[in-house]
Amino acid sequence: MADKQAAEEVVVEAQLWFRENWDPALSVGDWWQRLASSGYAFPRWPALAGGRSLDKAAARAVIEARRSVGAYGPPNGIATFLVAPTLFQYGSEEQQARYLPAIANGTVRWCQLFSEPGYGSDMAGLSTRAELDGDEWTVNGQKVWTSGAHNADYAILIARTDPDKPKHKGITFFLFDMGQPGVEVRPLREMTGGTAFNEVFMSDARVHERDRLGDIGAGWHVAMTTLSHERNPENPGLSETAPFGEVDLAMPVGDHAAAEARNADGFSVSLSGGGGALFDRVVAETDAWANPLMRQRLVELASMRRIGRWSNARTATRMKAGAQPGPRVSTQKINGAEMGRRMRDLGLEAMGAEGMLWSDDTVTDGLFHRYAMFTPASSIAGGTDEVMRNVLGERVLGLPREPGDSDQREKPWKDLPKG
Ligand SMILES: Cc1cc2nc3c(=O)[nH]c(=O)nc-3n(C[C@H](O)[C@H](O)[C@H](O)COP(=O)(O)OP(=O)(O)OC[C@H]3O[C@@H](n4cnc5c(N)ncnc54)[C@H](O)[C@@H]3O)c2cc1C
């Protein structure tokens, strides 16, 4: 009862704060700073990181209070939904104080240097090397599919620090400066027309010992923490604002929000969870429920979405604040990818001939098409559907490991076949 009353007080206070403080004429930078200082940017996080350590229900009510006045959301991206939770779990007090405030107010952007050519699903086989030289590490190697690297100031990096150890045991996790000499970023173009991805080449790049996260050789465990947050659809660091993009912090936040709505791409829509709302718009505008051939499939999808929301909420409620999502979260990731594919197929079909066009002159001004082109990504990014099924089979259901796996796990990395 006391908790309920406290939560209600928080919400009333938040509503008042948003009414008094939201001002679309403020610059994006000032608005994000104001949000972070108030603790309403990421209500579930601690104060140092723009939060108030609220529970899920109170945090949701704060977010609703923000939306009810039309206020723009906090920064969104790898910094907020991957780096911050990893820092909460593994960062020293000094590292948290150095990095979290600039994540909460959006002034420092991050990317994730995990995947390599030949080492995506088999990430533990990675070959980027980091060698200790005094109190600094020298890094050499190549990463790929690095979302947002072209705009990033910092990266979370995993590199091999001991090739004599088995592959999972010789990896270390670093906080890496992307602006230094020795780092080259080459954008890759996707079938959506966008360039969210990059290749990143590191030649004698440096990272200081104070920017090692976790113990030497424990990088696999730290990286698994990061990935479990990536697979969690209820991650409190996700927001509805566009991720990764070049944000002009001096621009009035109202103008920025309007431009973002006009120029959204499939990536932003997918990552901000906006696909469902967009799909509902297509269904309404095309009157798809009136089509008897579609009704059954729409009902099926509506049930899946309802069950998905229920199971996401259940997982989030069961998780203690700041805890790491377990392997079961892979179920949610697989379901999310499947629902994305169904929404894509039904949405394009509901549009009829317009579904085949690539043009802004279509239902939702072409935004649903951009989302549709991006949907295959959700069954790949953060671990493919097949890998998620392996995780569920081995770590949740206790089924036998993949054939040959134990041999791969025990041999020194340097003796394993490469690529
Ligand atoms: C939108 C998007 C954003 C991304 N952003 C980033 C990023 O910012 N940073 C980053 O580091 N990476 C990023 N990635 C890369 C992503 O993590 C990898 O693409 C993913 O892990 C798969 O690796 P791969 O592409 O090398 O495919 P592979 O591992 O080569 O897989 C190819 C196929 O083989 C299957 N397969 C592989 N191993 C097994 C197995 N053991 N059992 C059954 N099937 C298997 C896979 O499921 C897949 O179908 C991103 C990817 C996407 C799509």
The ligand as a MOL file (V3000), in Angstrom:
LIG
                    3D

  0  0  0     0  0            999 V3000
M  V30 BEGIN CTAB
M  V30 COUNTS 53 58 0 0 0
M  V30 BEGIN ATOM
M  V30 1 C 20.8540 -4.7980 -38.0880 0
M  V30 2 C 22.1180 -5.4000 -37.6020 0
M  V30 3 C 22.9260 -4.6660 -36.7550 0
M  V30 4 C 24.1270 -5.2100 -36.2960 0
M  V30 5 N 24.9120 -4.4230 -35.5150 0
M  V30 6 C 26.0630 -4.9200 -35.0410 0
M  V30 7 C 26.9200 -4.1060 -34.2370 0
M  V30 8 O 26.6410 -2.9330 -33.9980 0
M  V30 9 N 28.0520 -4.6380 -33.7660 0
M  V30 10 C 28.4120 -5.9370 -34.0210 0
M  V30 11 O 29.4460 -6.3670 -33.5090 0
M  V30 12 N 27.6520 -6.7340 -34.8190 0
M  V30 13 C 26.4940 -6.2460 -35.3430 0
M  V30 14 N 25.7050 -7.0260 -36.1550 0
M  V30 15 C 26.1860 -8.3510 -36.5550 0
M  V30 16 C 25.4200 -9.5080 -35.9740 0
M  V30 17 O 25.6960 -9.6720 -34.6060 0
M  V30 18 C 25.8130 -10.7550 -36.7950 0
M  V30 19 O 25.3680 -10.5300 -38.1160 0
M  V30 20 C 25.2090 -12.0210 -36.2460 0
M  V30 21 O 25.7720 -12.3600 -35.0120 0
M  V30 22 C 25.3670 -13.2080 -37.2270 0
M  V30 23 O 26.6880 -13.3350 -37.6090 0
M  V30 24 P 27.0930 -13.4390 -39.1490 0
M  V30 25 O 26.4550 -12.2960 -39.8810 0
M  V30 26 O 28.5960 -13.5300 -39.1980 0
M  V30 27 O 26.4420 -14.7620 -39.6820 0
M  V30 28 P 27.0280 -16.2330 -39.5360 0
M  V30 29 O 27.4460 -16.4600 -38.1350 0
M  V30 30 O 28.0340 -16.4590 -40.6040 0
M  V30 31 O 25.7320 -17.1060 -39.8140 0
M  V30 32 C 25.2970 -17.4420 -41.1270 0
M  V30 33 C 24.1170 -18.3860 -41.0010 0
M  V30 34 O 24.5380 -19.6010 -40.3510 0
M  V30 35 C 23.7180 -19.8710 -39.2090 0
M  V30 36 N 24.5300 -20.4490 -38.1450 0
M  V30 37 C 25.7610 -20.0350 -37.7250 0
M  V30 38 N 26.1870 -20.8020 -36.7070 0
M  V30 39 C 25.1990 -21.6920 -36.4350 0
M  V30 40 C 25.0410 -22.7550 -35.4920 0
M  V30 41 N 25.9920 -23.0070 -34.6060 0
M  V30 42 N 23.8810 -23.4600 -35.5120 0
M  V30 43 C 22.8980 -23.2030 -36.4190 0
M  V30 44 N 23.0060 -22.2250 -37.3680 0
M  V30 45 C 24.1320 -21.4810 -37.3680 0
M  V30 46 C 23.1930 -18.5030 -38.7730 0
M  V30 47 O 22.0030 -18.6300 -38.0210 0
M  V30 48 C 22.9850 -17.8240 -40.1120 0
M  V30 49 O 21.7430 -18.1970 -40.6640 0
M  V30 50 C 24.5130 -6.5180 -36.6680 0
M  V30 51 C 23.6980 -7.2560 -37.5350 0
M  V30 52 C 22.5180 -6.7100 -38.0050 0
M  V30 53 C 21.6790 -7.5140 -38.9550 0
M  V30 END ATOM
M  V30 BEGIN BOND
M  V30 1 1 1 2
M  V30 2 1 2 3
M  V30 3 2 2 52
M  V30 4 2 3 4
M  V30 5 1 4 5
M  V30 6 1 4 50
M  V30 7 2 5 6
M  V30 8 1 6 7
M  V30 9 1 6 13
M  V30 10 2 7 8
M  V30 11 1 7 9
M  V30 12 1 9 10
M  V30 13 2 10 11
M  V30 14 1 10 12
M  V30 15 2 12 13
M  V30 16 1 13 14
M  V30 17 1 14 15
M  V30 18 1 14 50
M  V30 19 1 15 16
M  V30 20 1 16 17
M  V30 21 1 16 18
M  V30 22 1 18 19
M  V30 23 1 18 20
M  V30 24 1 20 21
M  V30 25 1 20 22
M  V30 26 1 22 23
M  V30 27 1 23 24
M  V30 28 2 24 25
M  V30 29 1 24 26
M  V30 30 1 24 27
M  V30 31 1 27 28
M  V30 32 2 28 29
M  V30 33 1 28 30
M  V30 34 1 28 31
M  V30 35 1 31 32
M  V30 36 1 32 33
M  V30 37 1 33 34
M  V30 38 1 33 48
M  V30 39 1 34 35
M  V30 40 1 35 36
M  V30 41 1 35 46
M  V30 42 1 36 37
M  V30 43 1 36 45
M  V30 44 2 37 38
M  V30 45 1 38 39
M  V30 46 1 39 40
M  V30 47 2 39 45
M  V30 48 1 40 41
M  V30 49 2 40 42
M  V30 50 1 42 43
M  V30 51 2 43 44
M  V30 52 1 44 45
M  V30 53 1 46 47
M  V30 54 1 46 48
M  V30 55 1 48 49
M  V30 56 2 50 51
M  V30 57 1 51 52
M  V30 58 1 52 53
M  V30 END BOND
M  V30 END CTAB
M  END
